Amino acid sequence: MSVMTDNRYVVIMAGGKGERFWPQSRQKKPKQLLPIVGDEPLLVQTVNRVRSVVCEANILVITNAENADEVAQLCPMLPAGNVVAEPVGRDTAAAVGLATVLVKMRNAQASFAVLPSDHVIHDKDRFCKVLQHAFEVAESTDALITIGIEPIFPSTGYGYIQRGAECMRLEGLPVYKVQRFVEKPNLETATKYVASGEYFWNAGMFIWRAEVVAKALEKYVPGLWKGLDAISEKLSGGAPMNEVLEEHYAGLEKISIDYALMEKADNVMTLPAVFDWDDVGAWPALVRHIPADGQGNVLRGKAIVYDGKDNIVIGTSDHLVSVMGLSNCIIVHTDDATMVCPRDRAQDIKSLVREVSSDPRFSDLV
């Protein structure tokens, strides 16, 4: 395994809203800043996971202006300038582009990984080994690297990566040419993908040399890159980061990195994840990480279920949530809001949040 080098960076994307974890997850403190699974906030777990791969000075977090102070407080191990606040969300291509500009300014020869802030990975050692190998491939080729997740069921909630021929092996780990990225499929298509054995889930984990991704962005999204180039020029001239972003960032094209780049590029490779992985996208994910009682109930905080099964009940440390005669429900209580819904409606909590936010009586609770 490669040793830590000053040319390697990790950029963690921490700008999501986590609406499906309402009412715990709020705009001012979304799920990545909460201990949804484990004892530490998901962002802190992500930072700590990569500290054996890159030095702390080379870990950057891109978040939004509303959460920047909280991120800095949660991550005192990072230099103050490593927490970057987007004044407005412009989707993942703009965030990746900004990361590219910032990393290149620090080190023109750098390679960097882009990682989400809210994934749950327990096997840190295997994850770090795969990440190290991904860096090695990125540094020895002109490829854009992604880490693919072996699908365990035909999910319609993830994009997919179709692998092609094997390009190389690193300590027994295969590296494949990517044939294509595909968007979230319907169930029939997803079932075919999984049965074929040719597809990975797209987890949004990317590794590349800064100069390689910069050229790719310039080629495939020239309008976006022109705006990023203006930001780079101003920052290189010594202008304050917050002023430059306030002036230019809102004008950047709003597009995902998958649409902007990964679906178009022909120089993409993928390494399979040989570690456990979960993106904990909604409350039912807790069942995979928290032991249930004898009736399948998952309980956190002060919570009890009588004559009910397969519930997820989230209380607080000082308020008992008691449930009787209900099954297959999600009940979440916070100091100022309580939410009850069927487990099979968990994905619709996002719609509930929109309804709550549109009511002036409750808009401060989202």
C-alpha positions as CSV (number, residue, x, y, z in Angstrom):
1,M,0.0,0.0,0.0
2,S,1.2,3.5,-0.8
3,V,2.4,5.8,1.9
4,M,0.8,9.1,2.6
5,T,2.0,11.9,0.2
6,D,1.6,15.6,0.2
7,N,0.2,15.4,-3.4
8,R,-3.0,13.7,-2.3
9,Y,-6.1,15.5,-1.1
10,V,-9.7,14.5,-0.1
11,V,-12.6,16.8,-0.7
12,I,-15.7,15.9,1.3
13,M,-19.1,17.1,0.0
14,A,-21.3,18.2,2.9
15,G,-24.0,20.4,1.4
16,G,-27.0,18.0,1.4
17,K,-30.2,18.7,3.2
18,G,-31.1,15.2,4.5
19,E,-34.8,15.9,4.3
20,R,-35.8,12.2,4.6
21,F,-34.4,12.3,8.2
22,W,-36.7,15.0,9.3
23,P,-37.5,16.0,12.0
24,Q,-34.0,15.3,13.3
25,S,-32.3,16.6,10.2
26,R,-32.9,20.3,9.6
27,Q,-31.5,23.0,7.2
28,K,-29.4,24.3,10.1
29,K,-28.2,20.9,11.1
30,P,-28.7,18.3,8.3
31,K,-28.1,14.6,8.6
32,Q,-24.4,14.7,7.8
33,L,-23.9,16.8,11.0
34,L,-25.8,14.3,13.1
35,P,-24.9,10.9,14.6
36,I,-27.6,9.1,12.6
37,V,-25.6,5.9,12.8
38,G,-22.9,5.6,15.4
39,D,-21.8,7.9,18.2
40,E,-20.3,10.7,16.0
41,P,-21.8,12.8,13.2
42,L,-21.5,11.2,9.8
43,L,-19.2,14.0,8.6
44,V,-16.8,13.5,11.5
45,Q,-16.8,9.7,10.7
46,T,-15.9,10.5,7.1
47,V,-13.1,12.9,8.0
48,N,-11.6,10.4,10.5
49,R,-11.9,7.6,8.0
50,V,-9.5,9.3,5.5
51,R,-7.0,10.7,8.0
52,S,-4.7,7.7,7.5
53,V,-4.7,8.3,3.7
54,V,-4.1,12.0,3.5
55,C,-2.8,14.5,6.1
56,E,-5.4,16.8,7.8
57,A,-4.1,19.8,6.0
58,N,-5.1,18.2,2.7
59,I,-8.8,17.4,3.7
60,L,-11.3,20.0,2.5
61,V,-15.0,20.2,3.3
62,I,-17.4,21.9,0.9
63,T,-20.6,22.9,2.6
64,N,-23.1,25.7,2.5
65,A,-22.9,29.0,4.2
66,E,-25.6,28.1,6.7
67,N,-23.7,25.1,8.0
68,A,-20.1,26.3,7.7
69,D,-19.7,27.4,11.3
70,E,-21.1,24.1,12.6
71,V,-18.8,22.1,10.2
72,A,-15.8,24.0,11.5
73,Q,-16.8,23.3,15.1
74,L,-17.3,19.6,14.4
75,C,-13.9,19.3,12.6
76,P,-11.4,21.2,14.7
77,M,-8.7,18.9,13.3
78,L,-9.0,20.7,10.0
79,P,-7.3,24.1,9.3
80,A,-9.9,26.9,9.2
81,G,-9.4,27.6,5.5
82,N,-10.3,24.0,4.7
83,V,-14.0,24.5,5.3
84,V,-15.4,26.1,2.2
85,A,-18.9,27.6,2.1
86,E,-21.0,27.7,-1.0
87,P,-23.1,30.9,-0.9
88,V,-25.8,29.0,-2.9
89,G,-26.1,25.4,-4.0
90,R,-25.3,24.8,-7.7
91,D,-25.3,21.0,-7.7
92,T,-22.3,18.7,-7.7
93,A,-20.5,19.7,-10.9
94,A,-20.0,23.3,-9.5
95,A,-18.8,21.9,-6.2
96,V,-16.4,19.5,-7.9
97,G,-15.2,22.3,-10.1
98,L,-14.6,24.6,-7.1
99,A,-12.7,21.7,-5.4
100,T,-10.6,21.3,-8.6
101,V,-9.7,25.1,-8.6
102,L,-8.8,25.1,-4.9
103,V,-6.7,21.9,-5.0
104,K,-4.9,23.1,-8.1
105,M,-4.1,26.4,-6.4
106,R,-2.5,24.5,-3.5
107,N,-0.6,21.9,-5.6
108,A,-0.7,21.8,-9.4
109,Q,0.5,18.2,-9.3
110,A,-2.2,17.0,-6.9
111,S,-4.7,14.2,-7.2
112,F,-7.8,14.3,-5.1
113,A,-10.8,12.2,-4.1
114,V,-14.3,13.5,-3.9
115,L,-16.4,11.7,-1.2
116,P,-19.9,12.2,0.2
117,S,-20.1,13.2,3.8
118,D,-23.0,10.9,4.8
119,H,-22.0,7.3,4.0
120,V,-21.7,4.7,6.6
121,I,-18.6,2.5,6.2
122,H,-17.5,0.3,9.1
123,D,-14.5,-1.5,7.5
124,K,-12.1,1.5,7.6
125,D,-9.0,-0.5,6.7
126,R,-10.5,-2.0,3.5
127,F,-12.0,1.3,2.5
128,C,-8.6,3.0,2.9
129,K,-6.9,0.3,0.9
130,V,-9.3,0.7,-2.0
131,L,-8.9,4.5,-1.8
132,Q,-5.1,4.1,-1.9
133,H,-5.3,1.9,-5.0
134,A,-7.7,4.4,-6.6
135,F,-5.1,7.2,-6.1
136,E,-2.4,4.9,-7.6
137,V,-4.5,4.4,-10.7
138,A,-5.3,8.1,-11.0
139,E,-1.7,9.0,-10.7
140,S,-0.4,6.5,-13.2
141,T,-3.1,7.2,-15.9
142,D,-5.1,10.0,-17.4
143,A,-8.3,8.3,-16.2
144,L,-11.2,9.5,-14.1
145,I,-11.6,6.9,-11.3
146,T,-14.8,5.9,-9.5
147,I,-15.5,3.3,-6.8
148,G,-18.4,1.0,-7.6
149,I,-20.6,-0.7,-5.1
150,E,-21.5,-4.4,-5.8
151,P,-25.4,-4.3,-5.9
152,I,-27.1,-6.6,-3.4
153,F,-30.6,-5.9,-4.7
154,P,-32.2,-4.3,-7.7
155,S,-32.3,-0.7,-6.3
156,T,-34.2,1.9,-8.3
157,G,-32.7,4.6,-6.1
158,Y,-29.2,4.5,-7.3
159,G,-27.5,5.2,-10.6
160,Y,-25.5,2.3,-12.1
161,I,-22.0,1.9,-13.6
162,Q,-21.6,-0.7,-16.4
163,R,-18.1,-2.1,-16.2
164,G,-16.1,-3.2,-19.3
165,A,-12.9,-5.1,-19.7
166,E,-10.4,-5.4,-16.8
167,C,-7.5,-3.0,-17.2
168,M,-5.2,-4.0,-14.4
169,R,-5.0,-5.5,-11.0
170,L,-3.5,-4.0,-7.8
171,E,-2.9,-6.5,-5.0
172,G,-5.6,-8.7,-6.5
173,L,-8.1,-5.9,-6.8
174,P,-9.4,-5.5,-10.4
175,V,-9.7,-2.2,-12.2
176,Y,-12.2,-2.1,-15.0
177,K,-12.8,0.2,-17.9
178,V,-16.3,1.9,-17.6
179,Q,-18.6,1.3,-20.5
180,R,-21.3,3.7,-19.3
181,F,-23.1,5.5,-16.5
182,V,-26.8,5.0,-16.4
183,E,-29.4,7.0,-14.4
184,K,-31.8,5.5,-11.8
185,P,-33.6,2.6,-13.6
186,N,-37.1,1.2,-13.1
187,L,-37.4,-2.1,-11.3
188,E,-37.4,-4.3,-14.3
189,T,-34.2,-2.7,-15.7
190,A,-32.5,-2.7,-12.3
191,T,-33.3,-6.5,-12.0
192,K,-31.6,-7.1,-15.3
193,Y,-28.6,-5.0,-14.3
194,V,-28.1,-7.0,-11.1
195,A,-28.6,-10.4,-12.8
196,S,-26.0,-9.6,-15.5
197,G,-23.2,-9.1,-13.0
198,E,-21.9,-6.2,-15.1
199,Y,-23.1,-3.3,-13.1
200,F,-22.1,-1.5,-9.9
201,W,-24.1,1.1,-7.9
202,N,-22.8,4.6,-8.4
203,A,-21.9,5.9,-4.9
204,G,-20.6,9.2,-6.0
205,M,-17.0,8.5,-5.0
206,F,-14.4,9.8,-7.5
207,I,-10.6,10.0,-7.6
208,W,-8.6,11.9,-10.3
209,R,-5.6,14.1,-10.9
210,A,-6.6,17.7,-10.6
211,E,-5.2,18.5,-14.1
212,V,-7.1,15.6,-15.6
213,V,-10.5,16.6,-14.2
214,A,-9.9,20.3,-15.0
215,K,-9.3,19.4,-18.7
216,A,-12.4,17.2,-18.7
217,L,-14.6,19.9,-17.2
218,E,-13.3,22.4,-19.7
219,K,-14.1,20.0,-22.6
220,Y,-17.5,18.8,-21.6
221,V,-19.0,21.8,-19.7
222,P,-17.0,24.9,-21.0
223,G,-19.6,27.4,-19.7
224,L,-19.2,26.1,-16.2
225,W,-15.4,26.0,-16.5
226,K,-15.3,29.6,-17.7
227,G,-17.1,30.7,-14.5
228,L,-14.7,28.6,-12.4
229,D,-11.7,30.0,-14.3
230,A,-12.9,33.5,-13.3
231,I,-13.1,32.4,-9.7
232,S,-9.6,30.9,-9.9
233,E,-8.2,34.2,-11.4
234,K,-9.7,36.3,-8.6
235,L,-8.6,33.9,-5.8
236,S,-5.1,33.7,-7.3
237,G,-5.0,37.5,-7.2
238,G,-5.6,37.5,-3.5
239,A,-9.3,38.4,-3.3
240,P,-11.1,36.9,-0.3
241,M,-12.8,33.6,-0.9
242,N,-16.2,34.7,0.5
243,E,-16.3,37.8,-1.7
244,V,-15.3,35.9,-4.8
245,L,-17.9,33.2,-4.3
246,E,-20.6,35.7,-3.5
247,E,-19.8,37.5,-6.8
248,H,-19.5,34.5,-9.1
249,Y,-20.9,31.3,-7.7
250,A,-24.6,31.9,-8.2
251,G,-23.9,32.3,-12.0
252,L,-22.4,28.9,-12.4
253,E,-24.3,26.3,-14.4
254,K,-26.4,24.1,-12.1
255,I,-25.8,20.5,-13.2
256,S,-24.7,17.2,-11.5
257,I,-21.2,15.9,-12.0
258,D,-22.8,12.7,-13.5
259,Y,-24.6,14.5,-16.3
260,A,-21.9,17.1,-16.8
261,L,-18.9,14.8,-16.9
262,M,-19.1,11.1,-16.0
263,E,-21.8,10.1,-18.6
264,K,-19.8,11.9,-21.3
265,A,-16.2,11.0,-20.6
266,D,-14.5,8.0,-22.3
267,N,-11.6,7.8,-19.9
268,V,-13.4,6.4,-16.8
269,M,-12.2,3.4,-14.8
270,T,-13.8,1.8,-11.7
271,L,-12.6,-0.2,-8.7
272,P,-15.1,-2.4,-6.9
273,A,-15.7,-1.6,-3.3
274,V,-14.5,-4.5,-1.1
275,F,-15.8,-2.8,2.0
276,D,-19.3,-2.5,3.6
277,W,-21.2,0.6,2.4
278,D,-24.6,2.2,3.1
279,D,-25.7,5.7,2.1
280,V,-28.4,5.7,4.9
281,G,-30.8,7.6,2.7
282,A,-33.9,7.4,4.9
283,W,-35.0,6.2,8.3
284,P,-35.5,2.5,7.4
285,A,-31.7,2.3,6.9
286,L,-31.3,2.2,10.7
287,V,-32.6,-1.4,10.7
288,R,-29.3,-2.4,9.0
289,H,-27.1,-0.8,11.7
290,I,-29.0,-0.9,15.0
291,P,-29.9,-4.2,16.7
292,A,-33.7,-4.7,16.9
293,D,-35.6,-6.1,19.8
294,G,-37.4,-9.5,19.7
295,Q,-40.2,-8.0,17.7
296,G,-38.1,-6.3,15.1
297,N,-38.4,-2.9,16.7
298,V,-35.5,-0.5,16.4
299,L,-35.4,1.9,19.3
300,R,-33.2,4.9,20.1
301,G,-33.4,7.3,23.0
302,K,-36.2,6.8,25.5
303,A,-38.6,4.6,23.6
304,I,-40.8,1.5,24.2
305,V,-43.2,-0.5,22.0
306,Y,-46.0,-2.6,23.5
307,D,-47.9,-5.0,21.2
308,G,-46.2,-3.9,18.0
309,K,-43.5,-5.0,15.7
310,D,-41.1,-3.8,13.0
311,N,-41.2,-0.2,14.1
312,I,-38.5,2.4,14.1
313,V,-38.9,4.7,17.2
314,I,-36.6,7.6,17.9
315,G,-36.9,9.4,21.2
316,T,-34.8,11.9,23.0
317,S,-32.8,11.5,26.2
318,D,-35.4,13.1,28.4
319,H,-38.8,12.3,26.7
320,L,-40.3,8.9,26.6
321,V,-42.0,7.8,23.3
322,S,-44.3,4.9,24.0
323,V,-46.0,3.0,21.1
324,M,-48.9,0.6,21.5
325,G,-50.6,-1.6,18.9
326,L,-48.8,-0.2,15.9
327,S,-46.5,-2.1,13.5
328,N,-44.3,-1.1,10.5
329,C,-44.3,2.5,11.5
330,I,-41.6,5.3,11.9
331,I,-42.0,7.5,14.9
332,V,-39.5,10.3,15.5
333,H,-39.7,12.8,18.4
334,T,-37.5,15.9,18.8
335,D,-37.8,18.8,21.2
336,D,-40.1,20.7,18.9
337,A,-41.6,18.2,16.4
338,T,-42.9,14.7,16.1
339,M,-43.3,12.7,13.0
340,V,-45.3,9.4,12.5
341,C,-45.6,7.6,9.2
342,P,-45.7,4.0,7.7
343,R,-42.3,2.6,7.0
344,D,-43.1,2.1,3.4
345,R,-43.8,5.9,3.1
346,A,-40.3,6.9,4.3
347,Q,-39.3,8.2,0.9
348,D,-42.3,10.6,1.0
349,I,-41.0,12.4,4.1
350,K,-39.3,14.8,1.7
351,S,-42.7,15.8,0.4
352,L,-43.9,16.2,4.0
353,V,-41.1,18.6,4.7
354,R,-42.1,20.7,1.7
355,E,-45.6,20.8,3.1
356,V,-44.4,21.8,6.5
357,S,-42.0,24.5,5.1
358,S,-44.9,26.0,3.1
359,D,-47.0,26.6,6.2
360,P,-45.9,29.9,7.9
361,R,-46.9,28.4,11.3
362,F,-44.2,25.7,11.0
363,S,-41.7,26.9,8.4
364,D,-39.1,27.5,11.1
365,L,-39.1,23.7,11.9
366,V,-37.5,22.5,8.7
